Amino acid sequence: MTGRPARPLEGRRILVTRASAQAEELAAAVRALGGEPVLRAAIEVRPHEDPALLDRALDALATYDWVVFTSVNGVRHVWRRLDALGPQALDLLEDGEDGRRPGQPRIAAIGPGTAAALERRGARPDYVPAEYVAEALARGLPCAPGARVLLLRADIARAALRELLAARGAVVHDVAAYRTVEARFREAPGDVDAVTFTSPSTVRGFLRSAGAVPARAAVICIGPVTARAAGQAGLRVDAVAESYTLNGLVEAVARHFSDRATEGGGG
């Protein structure tokens, strides 16, 4: 009689650095592969103390050709303000019974997670790039010179998306939909097999709290932008997700340890 086959992360402790309100999705994926998630939030996501600028942009949605969302957090915080502003504002993003309403701006999402968050709220994206990074979104967004584009992002978002769209002739309004702040954790993570990073801000926040990655822990990043930030912070990046999503990140963690076992370096 044989026991059940070992799961890819059996016996592995995987550090999750996402904001505490969002950590469970990644933690559950780690558990599903047999790993033990260790939660240490390196950042927290908060609404703006003064939402006046965001409210003005949302009041003017009908004046834009495109509204661009670059994270699930952006969707969540924008809908919180739309709810406060009332049904007329919501009608400018949510689809009607027959699809897009007259006068509505088109909607872009940076990746499938953001697109799914929009669809759950009744807003179907018109454009999602094949590669889930700002540069691909800026290159591929089907907008003509002079198009008015509203970016609804974090207060610390990179300038690349705004600058590349402006270089194409778009009139870009970049509005912070929420704040990202570093979170300090008091309890050290202890021995872990891997540290996962989902954004440059998680890299910075984790290093300010912990000082360094635990010895012998692999560093695994959700995509090239995060990997570049980790490298600039002096970390050796062991793996980068092929698909820049949470599922892609977990697959990269599992693949890293599978490759090590194949090469004789597992343990």
C-alpha positions as CSV (number, residue, x, y, z in Angstrom):
1,M,0.0,0.0,0.0
2,T,1.4,3.4,-1.0
3,G,0.8,6.7,0.7
4,R,-0.4,9.7,-1.1
5,P,2.3,11.4,-3.3
6,A,4.1,14.3,-1.7
7,R,2.8,17.7,-2.8
8,P,5.2,20.2,-4.4
9,L,5.7,22.3,-1.3
10,E,5.4,19.6,1.4
11,G,7.4,20.6,4.4
12,R,8.3,24.0,3.1
13,R,7.7,27.3,4.9
14,I,6.9,30.1,2.5
15,L,6.9,33.7,3.6
16,V,4.0,35.9,2.4
17,T,4.7,39.6,2.4
18,R,1.4,40.9,1.0
19,A,-0.8,43.3,2.9
20,S,-2.6,41.5,5.6
21,A,-6.1,42.1,4.0
22,Q,-4.9,40.3,0.9
23,A,-2.5,37.7,2.2
24,E,-5.0,34.8,2.5
25,E,-5.4,34.2,-1.3
26,L,-1.7,33.5,-1.6
27,A,-1.5,31.7,1.7
28,A,-4.3,29.3,0.6
29,A,-2.5,28.5,-2.6
30,V,0.6,27.7,-0.7
31,R,-1.4,25.4,1.6
32,A,-3.0,23.7,-1.4
33,L,0.5,22.6,-2.5
34,G,1.4,21.3,1.0
35,G,3.4,24.3,2.2
36,E,3.1,26.3,5.4
37,P,2.5,30.0,4.7
38,V,4.2,32.4,7.1
39,L,2.4,35.7,7.1
40,R,4.4,38.9,7.6
41,A,2.8,41.9,6.0
42,A,5.4,44.3,4.6
43,I,2.8,46.8,3.4
44,E,-0.7,48.0,4.2
45,V,-3.2,49.5,1.8
46,R,-5.3,52.4,3.0
47,P,-7.8,54.9,1.6
48,H,-6.7,58.5,1.1
49,E,-7.2,60.7,4.1
50,D,-8.6,63.3,1.7
51,P,-10.5,61.7,-1.3
52,A,-11.4,65.1,-2.9
53,L,-9.1,64.7,-5.9
54,L,-10.3,61.2,-6.6
55,D,-13.9,62.2,-6.2
56,R,-13.5,65.0,-8.7
57,A,-12.0,62.6,-11.2
58,L,-14.8,60.2,-10.7
59,D,-17.4,63.0,-11.1
60,A,-15.8,63.7,-14.5
61,L,-15.7,60.1,-15.8
62,A,-17.8,61.0,-18.8
63,T,-15.1,63.3,-20.0
64,Y,-12.5,60.5,-20.4
65,D,-11.9,58.1,-23.3
66,W,-10.2,55.5,-21.1
67,V,-10.1,54.6,-17.4
68,V,-7.1,52.4,-16.5
69,F,-6.9,50.2,-13.4
70,T,-3.6,48.7,-12.5
71,S,-4.5,46.6,-9.4
72,V,-7.3,45.0,-7.5
73,N,-6.7,47.5,-4.7
74,G,-7.4,50.3,-7.2
75,V,-10.7,48.7,-8.2
76,R,-11.7,48.2,-4.5
77,H,-10.9,51.8,-3.5
78,V,-12.5,53.3,-6.5
79,W,-15.7,51.4,-6.0
80,R,-15.8,52.5,-2.4
81,R,-15.8,56.1,-3.5
82,L,-18.3,55.4,-6.3
83,D,-20.7,54.0,-3.8
84,A,-20.3,57.2,-1.7
85,L,-20.9,59.4,-4.8
86,G,-24.1,57.6,-5.8
87,P,-25.7,55.7,-8.6
88,Q,-24.9,58.2,-11.4
89,A,-21.2,57.7,-10.9
90,L,-21.5,53.9,-10.8
91,D,-23.5,54.0,-14.1
92,L,-20.5,55.5,-15.8
93,L,-18.4,52.4,-15.2
94,E,-20.8,49.5,-14.7
95,D,-22.3,47.8,-17.8
96,G,-26.0,48.1,-18.5
97,E,-28.3,45.2,-19.4
98,D,-27.2,45.5,-23.0
99,G,-23.5,46.1,-22.4
100,R,-21.7,49.4,-22.5
101,R,-23.9,52.5,-21.9
102,P,-23.7,55.5,-24.2
103,G,-21.1,58.0,-23.1
104,Q,-19.2,55.5,-20.9
105,P,-15.4,55.6,-21.0
106,R,-13.6,52.4,-22.1
107,I,-11.9,50.4,-19.3
108,A,-8.4,48.9,-19.3
109,A,-7.0,46.4,-16.7
110,I,-3.4,45.6,-16.3
111,G,-4.0,41.8,-15.8
112,P,-6.5,39.0,-15.2
113,G,-6.8,39.6,-11.4
114,T,-7.7,43.3,-11.9
115,A,-10.0,42.4,-14.8
116,A,-11.8,39.8,-12.6
117,A,-12.2,42.4,-9.8
118,L,-13.9,44.7,-12.3
119,E,-16.1,42.0,-13.8
120,R,-17.3,41.1,-10.3
121,R,-18.5,44.7,-10.0
122,G,-20.3,44.7,-13.4
123,A,-17.6,46.5,-15.3
124,R,-16.2,44.5,-18.2
125,P,-12.7,45.6,-19.3
126,D,-12.2,46.5,-23.0
127,Y,-8.5,45.9,-22.9
128,V,-6.1,43.7,-21.0
129,P,-2.5,43.4,-22.3
130,A,-0.9,40.1,-23.0
131,E,2.0,40.9,-20.6
132,Y,0.8,42.2,-17.3
133,V,3.2,45.1,-16.8
134,A,2.7,48.9,-17.2
135,E,5.0,49.1,-20.3
136,A,2.9,46.5,-22.2
137,L,-0.3,48.3,-21.2
138,A,1.0,51.6,-22.4
139,R,2.2,50.2,-25.7
140,G,-0.9,48.3,-26.4
141,L,-3.8,50.5,-25.2
142,P,-5.8,51.4,-28.4
143,C,-6.0,55.1,-27.9
144,A,-5.5,57.9,-30.5
145,P,-3.4,61.0,-29.9
146,G,-5.4,63.4,-27.9
147,A,-7.3,60.7,-26.0
148,R,-8.1,61.5,-22.4
149,V,-6.9,58.8,-20.1
150,L,-7.5,58.5,-16.4
151,L,-5.1,56.4,-14.4
152,L,-6.5,55.2,-11.0
153,R,-3.5,53.8,-9.1
154,A,-1.5,53.7,-5.9
155,D,0.1,56.9,-4.7
156,I,3.5,55.3,-5.2
157,A,2.9,53.9,-8.6
158,R,5.8,54.0,-11.1
159,A,5.8,56.9,-13.6
160,A,6.4,54.6,-16.6
161,L,2.7,54.2,-17.6
162,R,1.9,57.9,-17.4
163,E,5.1,58.8,-19.3
164,L,4.7,56.2,-22.1
165,L,1.0,57.1,-22.7
166,A,1.9,60.8,-22.8
167,A,4.7,60.1,-25.3
168,R,2.0,58.5,-27.5
169,G,0.0,61.8,-27.4
170,A,-2.5,60.9,-24.8
171,V,-3.8,63.5,-22.3
172,V,-3.1,61.6,-19.0
173,H,-4.6,62.3,-15.6
174,D,-2.8,60.3,-13.0
175,V,-4.9,60.1,-9.8
176,A,-4.0,58.2,-6.6
177,A,-6.9,55.9,-5.7
178,Y,-5.3,54.7,-2.4
179,R,-2.2,54.8,-0.3
180,T,0.5,52.1,0.1
181,V,2.4,52.4,3.4
182,E,5.1,50.2,4.9
183,A,4.0,47.9,7.7
184,R,6.4,47.0,10.5
185,F,6.1,43.4,11.9
186,R,7.5,42.7,15.3
187,E,7.9,39.0,15.2
188,A,10.8,37.7,13.0
189,P,9.7,35.1,10.5
190,G,12.3,32.5,11.6
191,D,13.5,29.9,9.3
192,V,11.7,29.9,6.0
193,D,12.5,28.2,2.7
194,A,11.3,31.0,0.4
195,V,10.3,34.7,0.6
196,T,7.7,35.8,-1.9
197,F,7.5,39.4,-3.1
198,T,4.5,40.7,-5.1
199,S,5.5,44.4,-5.6
200,P,8.6,46.6,-5.2
201,S,6.9,48.1,-2.1
202,T,6.8,44.6,-0.4
203,V,10.6,44.4,-1.1
204,R,11.2,47.7,0.5
205,G,8.8,47.2,3.4
206,F,10.1,43.7,4.2
207,L,13.8,44.8,4.3
208,R,13.0,47.8,6.5
209,S,11.3,45.5,9.0
210,A,13.5,42.4,8.8
211,G,16.8,43.9,7.7
212,A,17.6,40.9,5.5
213,V,16.2,37.8,3.9
214,P,16.5,34.8,6.2
215,A,19.6,32.7,5.5
216,R,19.2,30.0,2.8
217,A,15.7,31.3,1.9
218,A,15.0,31.6,-1.9
219,V,13.7,35.0,-3.2
220,I,10.9,34.5,-5.6
221,C,9.1,37.5,-7.3
222,I,5.8,37.9,-9.1
223,G,7.3,39.6,-12.1
224,P,10.2,41.5,-13.6
225,V,9.5,44.9,-12.1
226,T,9.5,43.4,-8.6
227,A,12.6,41.3,-9.4
228,R,14.4,44.4,-10.6
229,A,13.5,46.2,-7.3
230,A,14.8,43.2,-5.3
231,G,18.0,43.1,-7.3
232,Q,18.5,46.9,-6.7
233,A,18.1,46.2,-3.0
234,G,21.0,43.8,-3.1
235,L,18.9,40.6,-3.1
236,R,19.7,37.5,-5.2
237,V,16.5,36.6,-7.1
238,D,16.1,32.9,-7.4
239,A,13.0,32.7,-9.5
240,V,10.5,35.0,-11.3
241,A,6.9,34.0,-12.2
242,E,6.4,33.3,-15.9
243,S,2.8,34.6,-15.5
244,Y,2.7,37.7,-13.4
245,T,-0.2,36.6,-11.2
246,L,-0.5,35.0,-7.8
247,N,-1.0,31.6,-9.4
248,G,2.1,32.2,-11.4
249,L,4.0,33.2,-8.3
250,V,3.0,30.0,-6.5
251,E,3.9,27.9,-9.6
252,A,7.3,29.6,-9.6
253,V,7.9,28.7,-5.9
254,A,6.9,25.0,-6.6
255,R,9.0,24.9,-9.8
256,H,12.0,26.3,-7.9
257,F,12.0,23.5,-5.3
258,S,11.2,20.8,-7.9
259,D,14.2,21.9,-9.9
260,R,16.4,21.9,-6.8
261,A,15.3,18.4,-6.0
262,T,16.0,17.3,-9.6
263,E,19.5,18.8,-9.4
264,G,20.1,17.1,-6.0
265,G,19.9,20.3,-4.1
266,G,16.6,19.7,-2.3
267,G,16.4,18.9,1.3
